Amino acid sequence: MVASESAPRLKQMSRPRILVAILWLAFVVRGCYYCAQVPIWEGLDEWAHFAALQYFAEHGHMPARSDPIADEVMRSLELTPLPWSNNGWIAGAVNHDEFWRLPQEQRAQRLDELGHLNASYRRPANLPPSSQRQYEAQQAPLYYLVLFPAYQLSRGWSLPAQVTFLRVLGVLLASAVVPLTYAIARLVPAARKAAIPVTAFVAAMPAAILLISRVGNDTLAVPLMTLALYYCVAGKRPIPAGLTLGAALLTKGYAIVLVPVFAVRNRKALAIALLIAGWWYAGNLVSTRTLTGDQMMAGASTRLPEIVNALHQIAWIRVIDFGATTHIWIGGWSFLQLRSWMYRVWEVIALTGLCGLALLTFRRPRILAGPAGILMAVQALFLLAAASLAFATFLTLHASAGAGWYLVAICAAEAALLACGFAGMLGLRRARIAMAGVVLLALVLDLYTVHFLLAPYYSGLIRHRPNGTLEAFHWSFRLPLPRLWPTYLAANAALAWVTLRSLRNRRPAPEHRP
């Protein structure tokens, strides 16, 4: 009798796990597709992360900023198409627009030489010496230590094959964010019923998949940040929480935003994390007078009159707009952009969630002391850190801009808070439907960017106009990566199916607000 009663319960418990597993697999498949579709070095600062990894593997320690990059990386920058904004940054290089204007013979010659580059390449005497230095020497070392064996394994491969291999490994690392997002959403009462759509939203985010399908330490920082956030929300377990936070701090400087939250929630875990990572931040403080060692932070003026003047001169509206734009979607290092109205749609969604979150907090102030309050604190701290980086960038370069892509690091918190906002405005059941709609909209955006922006731009079908905008794409039946394209579509279809499947409720409960 007991066994017969427990069987349906076990079946009901296993169903969400199966759905999460499908979302996880779909994320990996989509990420691998992007790894193959996006040309080499089109990932944000990808060439510099690869150069730092290569130096770490060859010398056993992180490079100095004055160290040159390897010969084959320098040569690859001269051969492969670079972003449209490249104006003489690399002598002899061409951007994507110029590359497709070259005769076919020259394009084939460039790609052939690029395909034969590997770690044994030595720069010939008839070429000027390498002019690029180790830009990412500012980064914490853990990602490069983790990827060290993979680099050594692929050291003799051609450079494009090696980059693709490291990209795929990065996707596998980052994919842990999918089940972790589900675990976090289950801990937040207002987001619990929408846990599957919340997870599907993270798996479907076009901005997230573009950021992690490249060689770069965000691929390790994102899952570590998410796991540390889970431990922070769940509470207790100071040893694994401290180990995770310490690892995150040794992977990316933006993990420092979690320190104040852990100082309140789990001081034992924070003490463990500081024992693990404190040496790196202390070294930054001594050498650059900043905790993270970021070049913009280190180069910013500390003179009070200049800081006061900058506060008046910086265009904060432009910073916010650019930060929102680059968080919603940008096309890699070429900074391809959507139509402006598409960004406005997602900004309206975000503002709706924010208003709903305010309503929820007004009705239930106690949530500020619970899991939702922790997520709000992390989100606020990250936005504050992003504003500080934008201000430092203005002090250094006199440019008003925000780096919104870094917000992918807390995508789990963002998705769960959006569900909470919908719950505050619409109620729990309608919040789940609203989150499902957001997931489907994200998938439509992904299909649009792949077929009407990325694929045509990287194949020369569209180019920039003189004013910097992209030409309108005229449909041509040229499939992006025809062998992988069906798996990409299947992964998107799986995300849509799981999202819609999660809306089925065999035991409907009376509608109520959280």
C-alpha positions in Angstrom: 0.0 0.0 0.0 2.8 2.4 0.9 4.7 1.5 -2.2 1.7 2.1 -4.4 1.1 5.6 -2.8 4.8 6.6 -3.1 5.1 5.7 -6.8 3.0 8.7 -8.1 5.0 11.0 -5.8 8.3 9.8 -7.1 7.0 10.2 -10.7 5.8 13.7 -9.9 9.2 14.6 -8.3 11.2 13.2 -11.3 9.2 15.1 -13.9 10.8 18.5 -13.1 14.3 16.9 -13.1 13.7 15.5 -16.6 12.6 18.9 -17.8 15.6 20.6 -16.3 17.9 17.9 -17.9 16.3 18.7 -21.3 16.9 22.5 -20.7 20.5 21.7 -19.7 21.1 19.6 -22.9 19.5 22.3 -25.1 21.7 24.9 -23.6 24.8 22.9 -24.4 23.7 22.1 -28.0 22.9 25.8 -28.6 26.3 26.8 -27.1 28.2 24.4 -29.3 26.4 25.8 -32.3 27.5 29.3 -31.4 31.1 28.0 -30.8 31.1 26.8 -34.5 29.2 29.7 -36.0 31.0 32.7 -34.5 34.4 33.4 -36.2 37.6 33.2 -34.3 38.3 36.2 -32.0 34.7 37.5 -32.4 34.1 36.8 -28.8 34.6 39.8 -26.5 38.4 40.1 -25.8 38.7 36.4 -26.8 42.1 36.8 -28.4 43.5 38.3 -25.2 42.0 35.6 -23.0 43.5 33.0 -25.2 46.9 34.7 -25.2 46.8 34.9 -21.4 45.9 31.1 -21.2 48.7 30.3 -23.6 51.2 32.3 -21.6 50.1 30.6 -18.3 50.4 27.2 -19.9 53.9 27.9 -21.3 55.3 29.7 -18.2 53.3 28.5 -15.2 52.1 31.9 -14.1 50.0 34.8 -15.3 51.7 37.3 -17.7 52.6 40.9 -17.0 50.9 43.6 -18.9 54.1 44.4 -20.7 54.6 40.8 -22.0 54.0 40.3 -25.7 51.4 37.9 -27.1 52.6 34.7 -28.9 53.5 34.9 -32.6 50.6 32.8 -33.9 48.1 34.9 -32.0 49.6 38.1 -33.4 49.6 36.6 -36.9 46.0 35.5 -36.6 44.9 39.1 -35.8 46.5 40.1 -39.1 44.7 37.4 -41.1 41.2 37.0 -39.6 38.5 39.6 -40.1 38.4 42.0 -37.2 35.5 44.1 -36.0 34.2 47.0 -38.1 35.5 49.5 -35.5 39.1 48.4 -36.2 40.8 51.5 -37.6 44.5 50.7 -38.0 44.7 48.9 -34.6 46.5 46.0 -36.3 48.6 46.9 -39.3 47.5 45.0 -42.4 44.4 43.7 -40.8 40.9 44.0 -42.4 37.5 44.1 -40.8 34.6 41.9 -41.9 33.3 44.4 -44.4 36.7 44.8 -46.0 37.3 41.1 -45.9 34.4 40.3 -48.2 35.4 43.0 -50.6 38.7 41.2 -51.2 39.1 39.0 -54.2 38.2 35.4 -53.5 41.8 34.3 -54.0 43.0 36.6 -51.2 40.3 35.5 -48.8 41.1 31.9 -49.4 44.8 32.6 -48.9 44.2 34.3 -45.6 42.0 31.6 -44.3 44.4 28.9 -45.4 47.3 30.5 -43.6 45.1 31.0 -40.5 44.2 27.3 -40.6 47.9 26.3 -40.5 48.8 28.4 -37.5 49.7 26.6 -34.3 52.0 27.0 -31.2 55.1 26.1 -33.3 54.7 29.1 -35.6 57.5 31.7 -35.4 57.1 35.1 -36.9 59.3 35.5 -40.0 61.8 38.4 -40.2 60.0 40.1 -43.1 57.1 40.9 -40.8 57.1 43.7 -38.2 57.5 42.5 -34.6 54.5 41.8 -32.5 52.9 45.0 -31.3 50.3 43.6 -28.9 50.8 43.0 -25.2 49.0 40.8 -22.7 45.8 42.9 -22.2 44.2 40.3 -19.9 47.1 40.1 -17.5 44.7 41.9 -15.1 42.6 38.7 -14.7 42.5 36.4 -11.7 44.3 33.0 -12.4 41.9 30.2 -11.7 40.2 29.9 -15.1 43.6 29.7 -16.8 44.7 27.0 -14.3 41.6 25.0 -15.0 42.0 25.2 -18.8 45.7 24.5 -18.6 45.4 20.7 -19.2 43.0 21.3 -22.2 45.4 23.8 -23.7 48.3 21.3 -23.4 46.2 18.6 -24.9 45.4 20.7 -28.0 48.7 22.5 -28.2 49.7 20.9 -31.5 46.3 21.6 -33.2 45.7 24.4 -35.6 44.7 27.6 -33.9 41.0 27.7 -35.1 40.5 24.0 -34.0 42.1 24.7 -30.7 39.9 27.8 -30.1 36.8 25.9 -31.0 37.8 23.0 -28.6 38.4 25.5 -25.7 35.1 27.2 -26.5 33.2 24.0 -26.2 34.8 23.2 -22.9 33.8 26.7 -21.7 30.2 26.0 -22.7 30.3 22.7 -20.8 31.6 24.6 -17.7 29.1 27.4 -18.0 26.1 25.0 -18.6 26.1 24.3 -14.8 24.2 27.6 -14.5 21.0 25.8 -15.8 20.4 23.4 -13.0 21.7 25.9 -10.4 19.2 28.5 -11.6 16.4 26.0 -11.1 17.7 25.3 -7.6 17.8 29.0 -6.7 14.3 29.6 -8.2 12.9 26.8 -6.0 14.2 28.6 -2.9 12.4 31.8 -3.7 8.7 31.5 -2.8 7.4 34.0 -5.3 9.4 32.3 -8.1 8.9 28.7 -7.1 5.9 27.9 -9.3 7.7 29.5 -12.3 11.0 27.7 -11.6 11.0 25.8 -15.0 10.3 29.0 -17.1 12.9 30.9 -15.0 15.4 28.2 -15.8 14.4 28.1 -19.5 14.8 31.9 -19.7 18.4 31.6 -18.6 19.0 28.7 -21.1 17.4 30.8 -23.9 19.1 34.2 -23.2 20.9 35.1 -26.5 23.2 37.5 -24.7 24.3 34.7 -22.3 25.0 32.2 -25.0 27.1 34.7 -26.9 29.2 35.5 -23.8 30.0 32.0 -22.8 30.6 30.5 -26.3 34.1 32.1 -26.4 37.4 31.6 -24.8 37.2 33.7 -21.6 37.0 33.4 -17.8 33.3 34.3 -17.7 32.6 30.6 -18.7 33.9 29.6 -15.3 32.9 32.7 -13.3 29.2 32.5 -14.3 28.6 29.0 -12.8 30.8 29.7 -9.7 28.9 33.0 -9.1 25.6 31.1 -9.4 26.6 28.3 -7.1 27.9 30.9 -4.5 24.6 32.7 -4.8 22.7 29.4 -4.2 24.7 28.8 -1.1 24.1 32.3 0.1 20.3 32.0 -0.5 20.2 28.5 1.0 22.2 29.5 4.1 24.4 27.4 6.4 27.0 25.0 4.9 29.9 27.5 5.4 32.7 25.2 4.0 31.3 24.5 0.5 29.9 28.1 0.4 33.3 29.5 1.3 35.2 27.3 -1.2 32.8 28.3 -3.9 33.0 32.0 -3.2 36.8 31.8 -2.9 37.0 30.1 -6.3 34.7 32.7 -7.8 36.9 35.5 -6.4 39.9 33.8 -8.0 38.2 33.6 -11.4 36.7 37.1 -12.0 37.0 40.4 -10.1 33.2 41.1 -10.3 32.7 38.3 -7.8 33.6 40.8 -5.1 30.0 42.1 -5.2 29.0 38.9 -3.3 31.3 39.8 -0.4 29.0 42.3 1.4 26.1 39.8 1.1 28.1 37.0 2.6 29.3 39.3 5.3 25.7 39.5 6.4 24.5 36.0 5.6 27.5 33.7 6.2 30.6 35.1 7.8 32.3 31.8 8.3 32.0 31.2 4.5 33.4 34.6 3.8 36.4 34.0 6.1 37.1 30.8 4.2 36.8 32.6 0.9 39.2 35.4 2.0 41.7 32.8 3.1 41.6 31.3 -0.4 41.5 34.5 -2.5 42.6 37.3 -0.3 46.3 37.1 -1.5 45.3 38.0 -5.0 43.2 41.1 -4.0 45.9 42.2 -1.6 48.4 42.0 -4.4 46.2 44.1 -6.6 45.8 46.7 -3.9 49.6 47.0 -3.6 50.4 47.1 -7.3 47.4 49.0 -8.7 45.7 50.6 -5.7 42.5 48.8 -6.7 41.0 45.6 -5.4 40.2 44.0 -8.7 43.3 45.2 -10.7 41.0 46.4 -13.5 42.9 48.6 -16.0 40.1 51.2 -16.1 39.9 51.4 -12.4 43.7 51.6 -12.1 44.0 54.2 -14.8 41.3 56.5 -13.4 42.3 59.8 -11.8 42.0 60.0 -8.1 42.2 63.8 -7.9 39.1 65.2 -6.3 38.6 68.2 -8.7 38.7 65.8 -11.7 36.3 63.4 -10.1 33.8 66.2 -9.3 34.0 67.5 -12.8 33.5 64.0 -14.2 30.4 63.5 -12.2 28.9 66.5 -14.0 30.3 65.7 -17.4 29.5 62.0 -17.7 26.2 61.3 -19.6 24.6 58.9 -17.2 21.5 58.4 -19.5 23.8 57.3 -22.2 25.6 55.0 -19.8 22.3 53.4 -18.7 21.1 53.1 -22.3 24.3 51.5 -23.6 24.5 49.2 -20.5 20.9 48.0 -21.2 21.6 47.6 -24.9 24.8 45.5 -24.3 23.0 43.4 -21.7 20.0 42.6 -23.9 22.0 41.7 -27.0 25.2 42.6 -28.8 26.8 40.7 -31.7 30.2 39.8 -30.2 33.3 42.0 -30.7 31.7 43.6 -33.8 29.0 45.0 -31.5 26.2 44.2 -34.0 22.9 45.6 -32.7 19.2 45.0 -33.0 16.6 47.4 -34.3 16.1 50.0 -31.6 12.5 49.1 -31.0 13.5 45.5 -30.1 15.6 46.8 -27.2 12.7 49.0 -26.1 10.5 45.8 -25.9 12.9 44.1 -23.5 13.3 47.3 -21.5 9.5 47.5 -21.0 9.6 43.9 -19.8 12.3 44.7 -17.3 10.5 47.8 -16.1 7.3 45.8 -15.7 9.2 43.3 -13.5 10.7 46.1 -11.5 7.3 47.7 -10.8 5.9 44.3 -9.9 8.8 43.7 -7.5 8.1 47.1 -5.9 4.5 46.1 -5.4 5.4 42.8 -4.0 7.8 44.4 -1.5 5.2 47.0 -0.5 2.6 44.3 0.2 5.1 41.9 1.8 8.0 43.8 3.3 9.2 40.6 5.0 10.5 39.3 1.6 13.4 41.6 2.0 14.7 39.4 4.8 14.3 36.2 2.7 15.7 34.7 -0.5 14.2 37.4 -2.8 15.8 40.1 -0.6 19.2 38.5 -1.1 18.8 38.4 -4.8 17.7 42.0 -4.9 20.8 43.0 -2.8 23.1 41.1 -5.2 21.4 42.7 -8.2 21.7 46.2 -6.7 25.4 45.7 -5.8 26.2 44.4 -9.3 24.5 47.5 -10.8 26.5 49.7 -8.5 29.7 48.0 -9.5 28.8 48.4 -13.1 28.2 52.1 -12.5 31.6 52.4 -10.8 33.3 50.8 -13.8 31.5 53.1 -16.2 32.6 56.1 -14.1 36.2 54.8 -14.1 36.0 54.3 -17.9 34.9 58.0 -18.2 37.8 59.2 -16.0 40.3 57.2 -18.1 38.9 57.4 -21.7 36.3 60.3 -21.4 33.7 58.0 -22.9 30.2 57.5 -21.5 29.5 53.8 -21.8 28.4 50.8 -19.7 29.5 47.1 -20.0 26.1 45.4 -19.7 27.3 42.0 -20.8 28.9 41.4 -17.4 25.4 41.2 -15.9 25.1 37.7 -17.4 27.2 36.6 -14.3 24.0 37.0 -12.2 21.5 35.9 -14.8 20.0 33.4 -12.4 19.2 36.2 -9.9 17.8 38.4 -12.7 15.5 35.7 -14.0 14.2 34.8 -10.6 13.6 38.4 -9.7 11.7 38.9 -13.0 9.4 36.0 -12.0 8.9 37.7 -8.6 8.0 40.9 -10.3 5.4 39.2 -12.4 4.1 37.5 -9.3 3.7 40.8 -7.5 1.8 42.3 -10.5 -0.1 39.3 -11.9 -0.3 36.6 -9.2 1.6 33.3 -9.0 -0.1 31.4 -11.8 -0.2 34.3 -14.3 3.5 35.0 -13.4 4.4 31.5 -14.6 2.5 32.2 -17.9 4.2 35.6 -18.2 7.7 34.0 -17.7 6.8 31.4 -20.4 6.0 34.2 -22.8 9.3 35.9 -22.0 11.1 32.6 -22.8 9.3 32.2 -26.2 10.2 35.9 -27.0 13.8 35.2 -26.2 13.8 32.2 -28.5 12.3 34.4 -31.3 15.0 36.9 -30.7 17.7 34.2 -30.9 16.3 32.9 -34.2 16.3 36.4 -35.6 19.8 37.2 -34.6 21.2 34.0 -35.9 19.5 34.1 -39.3 19.2 37.8 -40.0 22.3 39.3 -38.3 25.1 36.9 -37.4 25.0 34.4 -40.3 24.6 37.1 -43.0 27.2 39.4 -41.5 29.8 36.7 -41.1 29.2 35.5 -44.7 29.3 38.9 -46.3 25.7 39.2 -47.2 25.3 42.4 -45.2 27.7 45.2 -44.4 27.9 48.5 -42.5 26.7 51.7 -44.1 28.9 54.7 -43.9 27.0 56.0 -40.8 27.8 52.7 -39.0 24.4 51.0 -39.2 24.0 47.6 -40.8 22.3 47.1 -44.1 18.9 45.4 -44.1 19.2 41.8 -44.8 17.5 40.4 -47.9 16.5 36.8 -47.4 18.8 34.3 -49.2 18.3 30.6 -48.6 21.9 30.1 -47.3 21.7 28.0 -44.1 24.2 28.9 -41.3 26.3 25.8 -40.8 23.9 23.3 -42.5 25.3 20.3 -40.7 24.7 21.8 -37.2 21.7 23.9 -38.0 19.1 21.1 -37.5 20.5 20.4 -34.0 20.3 24.1 -33.2 16.7 24.3 -34.2 15.9 21.1 -32.3 17.5 22.7 -29.1 15.4 25.8 -29.5 12.3 23.6 -30.1 13.1 21.7 -26.9 13.3 24.9 -24.9 9.9 26.0 -26.2 8.4 22.5 -25.5 9.7 22.3 -22.0 8.5 25.9 -21.3 4.9 25.1 -22.6 4.9 21.7 -20.9 5.7 23.3 -17.5 2.4 25.3 -17.7 0.4 22.1 -17.4 -1.0 21.9 -13.9 -2.8 18.7 -13.0 -4.0 20.0 -9.7 -5.0 23.6 -10.2 -4.9 25.7 -7.0 -7.1 28.8 -6.3 -5.4 32.0 -7.6 -3.7 34.1 -5.0 -1.1 36.7 -4.8 2.2 36.1 -3.0 
